[in-house]
């Protein structure tokens, strides 16, 4: 009876060691897969961030260019208005 129990316990220990080894291998494979997935995701984030930075730079440059043109147009109009005022004050007709 004791021999049978010891044999059974020995069999259970061997089975548990085998399952633990399989579990460790499974965890190792899943960890490697997860590491690759995270690495790919980080690469995608990096590409997306670079693309967004390029678009934002382009948008800012376009905005500044339009702003510069608008300000220059207003300055020309102001100069023209001031020249007309000066002529009017000097008594010359426009």
C-alpha positions as CSV (number, residue, x, y, z in Angstrom):
1,X,0.0,0.0,0.0
2,X,2.8,2.5,0.9
3,X,4.6,1.4,-2.2
4,X,1.6,2.1,-4.4
5,X,1.1,5.5,-2.8
6,X,4.8,6.4,-3.3
7,X,4.6,5.2,-6.9
8,X,1.5,7.3,-7.4
9,X,3.1,10.4,-5.8
10,X,6.2,9.9,-7.9
11,X,4.0,9.8,-11.1
12,X,2.2,12.9,-10.0
13,X,5.5,14.8,-9.4
14,X,6.8,13.8,-12.8
15,X,3.5,14.9,-14.4
16,X,3.6,18.2,-12.6
17,X,7.2,18.8,-13.6
18,X,6.3,18.1,-17.2
19,X,3.3,20.4,-17.1
20,X,5.5,23.1,-15.4
21,X,8.1,22.8,-18.2
22,X,5.3,23.1,-20.8
23,X,3.9,26.1,-19.0
24,X,7.3,27.8,-18.9
25,X,7.8,27.2,-22.7
26,X,4.3,28.5,-23.4
27,X,5.0,31.6,-21.3
28,X,8.3,32.1,-23.0
29,X,6.7,31.9,-26.5
30,X,3.9,34.2,-25.5
31,X,6.4,36.7,-24.0
32,X,8.4,36.6,-27.2
33,X,5.3,37.2,-29.3
34,X,4.2,40.0,-27.0
35,X,7.6,41.6,-27.2
36,X,7.4,41.5,-31.0
37,X,3.9,42.9,-31.0
38,X,4.9,45.8,-28.7
39,X,8.0,46.5,-30.9
40,X,5.8,46.6,-34.0
41,X,3.3,48.9,-32.3
42,X,6.1,51.2,-31.2
43,X,7.3,51.3,-34.7
44,X,3.8,52.2,-36.0
45,X,3.5,54.9,-33.3
46,X,6.9,56.3,-34.4
47,X,5.9,56.4,-38.1
48,X,2.5,58.0,-37.2
49,X,4.2,60.6,-35.0
50,X,6.7,61.5,-37.7
51,X,3.9,61.8,-40.3
52,X,1.9,64.0,-38.0
53,X,4.9,66.2,-37.3
54,X,5.5,66.6,-41.1
55,X,1.8,67.6,-41.6
56,X,1.8,70.0,-38.7
57,X,5.0,71.6,-39.9
58,X,3.5,72.0,-43.4
59,X,0.3,73.4,-41.9
60,X,2.2,75.9,-39.7
61,X,4.3,77.0,-42.6
62,X,1.2,77.4,-44.8
63,X,-0.5,79.4,-42.0
64,X,2.5,81.7,-41.6
65,X,2.8,82.2,-45.3
66,X,-0.9,83.2,-45.5
67,X,-0.6,85.4,-42.5
68,X,2.4,87.1,-44.0
69,X,0.6,87.8,-47.2
70,X,-2.5,89.1,-45.3
71,X,-0.4,91.4,-43.1
72,X,1.6,92.7,-46.1
73,X,-1.7,93.4,-48.0
74,X,-3.0,95.3,-44.9
75,X,0.3,97.3,-44.7
76,X,0.0,98.2,-48.4
77,X,-3.6,99.4,-47.9
78,X,-2.5,101.4,-44.8
79,X,0.3,103.0,-46.7
80,X,-2.1,103.9,-49.5
81,X,-4.6,105.3,-47.0
82,X,-1.9,107.3,-45.2
83,X,-0.6,108.7,-48.5
84,X,-4.2,109.8,-49.4
85,X,-4.6,111.5,-46.0
86,X,-1.3,113.3,-46.4
87,X,-2.3,114.5,-49.9
88,X,-5.6,115.6,-48.5
89,X,-4.0,117.6,-45.7
90,X,-1.5,119.1,-48.1
91,X,-4.4,120.3,-50.2
92,X,-3.8,118.2,-53.2
93,X,-6.6,116.1,-54.6
94,X,-6.2,112.4,-54.9
